[in-house]
Amino acid sequence: MNAIRRAALLAAAAALFPLLAACSPAGEAPQDKTAAASASGLTVSNARLVLAPVAGNPAAVYFDLSYNGAPGVSLTGVDVEGAGMTMIHDYAEEAGKMRMVMTDAVPLAAGTPVNFAPGGLHVMAMDPGSELKPGSIAKVTLTLSDETKVSIEAPVRAAGDER
């Protein structure tokens, strides 16, 4: 491979790395069970927003859900105050490769925990504002298919902090 082609590939990889870093698997997340919110059978705990290594790139939001409510309910949206649009992502295998895909709804079932964690389900918060900085608190609102809304506070962590 010639030097120009190699340099172009390295530059492209370097430009994409910050976007992938927020979604990539990492070590086990710390278990902060003190910040839990409950409504209509939904309990949210261990919430955190992790900033990307490059300011302005998408942040990732992780949390744990447990549900003990009516059947047929799904998580249909997540909003992060101080960020642009949000998307719920998961990973799926396509053509023998794992890739990130957007999902519209996450089914909830009584007694079945759902974990939003690095390398699995997660929320991408696009265009995080300057008020979302390490050590601050992000207001995160989860919306269910039955129109229930649950708001929680998620500590904001720097890219290198534990997820």
Secondary structure, DSSP 8 states (H G I E B T S, - for coil): --HHHHHHHHHHHHHHHHHHHTTS--S-----TTS-EEETTEEEEEEEEE--SSTTS-EEEEEEEEE-S-TTEEEEEEEETTSS-EEEEEEEEETTEEEEEE-S-EEEBTTB-EEE-TTSSEEEE-S--TT--TT-EEEEEEEETTS-EEEEEEEEE-TTS--
